Amino acid sequence: MPLSDPSHIELEYDLLRRRRRSVGVMVRDDGTIEVRAPLRATRREIDAVLERHRAWLLERQHEHTKRWRLRLARHFDDGDQIPYLGRQLRLCVLASASRAEPAAPALLDDVLKIWIAADLDVTQRRAASRESVGRWLLGQAGQVFHERHVAMSRRVGVAAVSVVIKDMRSRWGSCGPTRRMSLNWRLVLAPLEIIDYVLVHELTHIEHPDHSARFWDAVARACPEWQTSRDWLQDHGADLEI
């Protein structure tokens, strides 16, 4: 058999036993496989689940490993790529002519220019570059989320009373009857249609706090392509990082 034959690749995984009814598998951002199994599940039962999902696990493992390596390779040096609204910007790092506060970042086409103090060593320059890019992205998130919230609230028929940008590790957003919305800043790295879907999803929760059929019907009316956007987040959410 050729080495590329997936049936001959051993699946290594980390096993976590929990009080649960079934075996669950996931591929972490770094490409490692995590298995969550009931306390009394046998190795044979666990291996059977892994075999059923072998092709899917190997595909996801390859994708996640590639993404992880790309992320580790990003040092915020001149020429690095920075994700923004679904596209890749080329980072242009320039030396500031003044010791005073460097000029604000500037986006020209697909090039993001930032200015860093000239007297920094490599480690300091990379840290300053990352901080500058991070501040710029947060500023852009504020503008983009406000504009899209206005547009999506017209579609849904209800608006949030406030939209707060947060560093959320396990959610893309939250909202409810209080009409106070929180959004994950990383959404500014995603295409606009993904941001719109998350906004529609959270705005719909104002009148439908659960995920009932009525909730999804309302989401579909405001965002007909919601399933495509939801699937995109499931497949590419791990990419939304700098």
Protein Blocks (a to p, Z undefined) as FASTA:
>chain_A
ZZklmklpccdddddddddfbdcddddfkopacddddfklcfklmmmmmmmmmmmmmmmm
mmmmmmmmmmmmpgoighiacdeehiacdddddddfbfbdcdddddehjaccddddfkbc
fklmmmmmmmmmmmmmmmmmmmmmmmmmmmmmmmnopacfbdcddddfkbcbdcdfkopa
cddfklmmpcfklmmmmmmmmmmmmmmmblcfklmmmmmmmmmmlmmmmmmmmmmmmmmc
ZZ
